[in-house]
């Protein structure tokens, strides 16, 4: 039995249709946060970024390299590339 209205169903379908774009947007926000973070908060932000990259089906070796480098500029470059793919 379905407890959702047709309007709610459309919202859910649009969310999943645009999930890649949403993930890229979240990653761009994480990049900004990574530039400002230090210590434990920076490590947790990298974990969130790795999870988002995994959802976007980025190869594990590339994710590992980004996390180990601890360089937000590399992640920003990847997000820029992904944003170009997501908008096309």
C-alpha positions in Angstrom: 0.0 0.0 0.0 1.2 3.4 -1.0 0.9 6.3 1.4 2.2 9.0 -0.9 0.3 11.5 -3.0 1.0 11.8 -6.8 2.7 15.1 -6.0 5.1 13.4 -3.6 5.8 10.7 -6.1 6.8 13.3 -8.7 9.1 15.0 -6.2 10.8 11.7 -5.4 11.3 10.8 -9.1 12.8 14.3 -9.7 15.2 13.9 -6.8 16.5 10.5 -8.1 16.7 11.9 -11.7 18.9 14.7 -10.5 20.8 12.8 -7.8 24.2 13.3 -9.6 23.8 17.0 -9.8 22.8 17.1 -6.2 25.9 15.1 -5.2 28.2 17.4 -7.2 26.6 20.4 -5.4 27.2 18.8 -2.0 30.8 18.1 -3.0 31.4 21.7 -4.0 30.1 22.8 -0.5 32.4 20.3 1.1 35.4 21.7 -0.8 34.7 25.2 0.6 34.4 23.6 4.1 37.6 21.7 3.6 39.6 24.9 2.9 38.5 26.3 6.3 38.5 23.1 8.4 41.3 21.8 10.6 41.8 18.7 12.8 39.0 16.2 13.4 36.4 18.2 11.5 38.7 18.1 8.4 39.0 14.4 8.7 35.2 13.9 8.9 34.7 16.2 5.9 37.1 14.0 3.9 35.0 11.0 4.9 31.8 12.7 3.7 33.6 13.7 0.4 34.8 10.1 -0.1 31.2 8.8 0.5 29.8 11.3 -2.1 32.5 10.4 -4.6 31.7 6.7 -4.1 28.0 7.5 -4.8 29.1 9.2 -8.0 31.0 6.0 -9.0 34.4 7.6 -9.0 37.1 4.8 -8.9 38.3 3.9 -5.5 41.9 4.4 -6.3 41.2 8.0 -7.3 39.2 8.6 -4.1 42.0 7.2 -2.0 44.5 9.4 -3.7 42.4 12.5 -3.1 41.8 11.7 0.6 45.5 10.8 1.2 46.7 14.0 -0.5 44.4 16.1 1.9 44.4 18.8 -0.8 41.1 20.5 -1.3 42.3 22.0 -4.6 42.5 18.6 -6.2 39.0 17.8 -5.1 37.8 21.2 -6.4 39.3 20.4 -9.8 37.5 17.1 -9.9 34.2 18.8 -8.8 34.6 21.3 -11.6 35.0 18.4 -14.1 32.0 16.6 -12.6 29.9 19.7 -12.7 30.6 20.0 -16.4 29.4 16.5 -17.0 26.4 16.8 -14.8 25.2 20.0 -16.5 25.5 18.6 -20.0 
